[in-house]
Amino acid sequence: MTRQLILMRHAKSDHDDPSLSDHDRPLSKRGRRATPKMADWLDQHGCVPDLILCSSSFRTRETAELLLDHWDKKPVVVSSPDLYLSSPHTMLEVIGTESGDAASVMILGHNPGISALASMLADRSLEMVTAAVAVFDVDDLGKLGPVDLPEHAPLSHLMEHLATQCNCKLTHFAAPKTI
């Protein structure tokens, strides 16, 4: 059975309060405007996930909450500190261990990791600007991870793993300014 993997970068964050750590920054006004737009786009394209695996940062959790506010279907949201500023390798590990039998899984994360993973899965460069979404059909999410490579292995080794372990097809790609 083909399953759906959705990669989304958090919406635009606010940098106005220098006393906040990077982890604690909220969304900006622009981010709060862009998220409902992307939620509607995902819904119109049949891409509302069953499960959202979300970074533990405030801005990603706020993005997830705004998405949920616009969907009738309410995905399960799992906040993971492992996804905060994570590498593609770590994201694949989390997908492999946390996706269970969900038909559609979203990773809600950060750059540069989310752009690197989207580009690897698409086999072409994808720039994941804030609130951008890349949707893939995947034969078996479980084969994406765990990855039997050291965390510091070259990305070329991770790309080889993906090429041999899963069949991924990019089906949709959008960003707030393109819809």
C-alpha positions, 0 to 999 in steps of 0.5 A: 500500500502506498503511503503519503509523506508530507514534509513541511517547514514551519511558518515564518518566525518572529525575531523581534524579542532578542531575549527568546532562545531560538527554540522559543521563538513564536510565529510572525504575523506573516507566518500566522497568515501563511499557515491557514493558506497552506492548510487550505491548500493541503486540504484541497489536494487531499494531503491532510495527514493522519499523523504530524511528527513535529519539532518541539520548537514553539514555532513548529508547534504553533504552525501545527496548531494553526493547521489543525484549526483549519481542518475537519480531520484532526491528525494526531500530533507528536512533538519530538525534541529529536526533530528540533533542527534535525538532520535528514538522517534523524528525520528518517529515524523518527519517521521509521520509528514513529509512523506506525500504520498511519497512511499519511505522515507529516514531518513539521521541521526546520531548515536546512534539514527539511530542504535536504531531505525533500531534495534527496527524496525528490532527487532534485533541489527543492527550496523549502522556504517557510511554510513550504510543503513537499508531498511524496507517495512512498511505498513503505515508510518503514523502510525510510528508517532506521538508517544503518549509517552513522549520523555523520555519514556523508549525505551521498551515503544517505541518498544511496540508502534512500535509492535502494530502500524506498520508492518515493515520488514527489506528487505536490510541492507548494509554498505560500507565494506560489499558491 
